[in-house]
């Protein structure tokens, strides 16, 4: 057996089978490239589902982490630490908000947003106890906790985990009429992904997000934008909501906020909304720890430059031109997305999304399939145009066979 086969067999023997990874074993990585245990290089066109927006081994982020590792990594929120004030202030400023509640994973941030909305509903809006309702969209992916999968429409994510958490109403994504009808007296929030990632990089109809924003203001309902995957430069703006001039009441952030080094997430909102929490009502041992704050502060500094948003805009336009040209051949049936993010539907005659992903892997390119026929392309924002074109060439070869 090869080293790859040995390691995969060991993983299969000793880990739960809750993932079906491509048969590649990564050993090192730099920028947009990963190298496996046998020395073969692969172009990473997934970027850890956007957690690696700034590439593997980004020197600025590693330096920030190393410097903090020498000082202090964890205090818990039982004490103050010296990186916390700057992290909260600068992230709030980046978002145009006032207050930050830090957590670790994206799912934790979504759970925190749900709790925030309910508490706001009871304490500020005056919704009767136990009656708060949150409206979400079909096809969503907000995480995998018991509460979050309670409002998933994906059978694989939801099946066999009941009983489910009540208090959610699901409406079709992009359907403004259904959204309007769902907003009732006891609705406390609408929770949406500005672009749905796991569903295949689904962009809502033009005008949908601004209309939802108007509706939520009219009905005194919080608009909570899950920008965990779409935010922090991926679409060519700091936040995907910005493409339509929308500012939500609550940003839910994660993934790239940790620079691909450690999990960092946050809920960012006004002082009124996050002011509903009192000491002891919500928390996290690791949330807002010194190491997380140090890395996230460097991420924020990098985003302030606008360099990464500009790269995502320029290279994203190139990516979508090339993909649409490929679609004209009939091998691709649809291309969706914004910036350096695309969902590509493969024509049935050319294989499933998994089969195309495996063939691309054989040619040194790594992508991820979803929902049968779709592959997602989301390279690190540091990728060069030359490398991006090489990756697209491999897709052309795979679909030509």
Secondary structure, 3 states (H helix, E strand, C coil): CCHHHHHHHHHHHHCCCCCCCCCCCEEEEEECEEEECCCCEEEECCHHHHCCCCCECCHHHHHHHHHHHCCCCCCCCCCCCCCHHHHHHHHHHHHCCCEEEEECCHHHHHHHHHHHHHHHHHHHHCCCCCCCEEEEECCCCCCCCHHHHCCCCCHHHHCCCCCCCCCEEEECCCCHHHHHHHCCCCEEEEEECCEECCCCCEECCCCHHHHHHHHHHHCCCEEEEECCCCCCCCCCCCCHHHHHCCCCCEEEECHHHHCCCCCCEEEEECHHHHCCCCCCCCCCCCCCCHHHHHHHHHHHHHHHCCHHHHHHHHHHHHHHHHHHHHHCCCCEEEEEECCCCEEEEECHHHCCHHHHHHHHHHCCEECEEECCCEEEECCCCCCCHHHHHHHHHHHHHHHHC
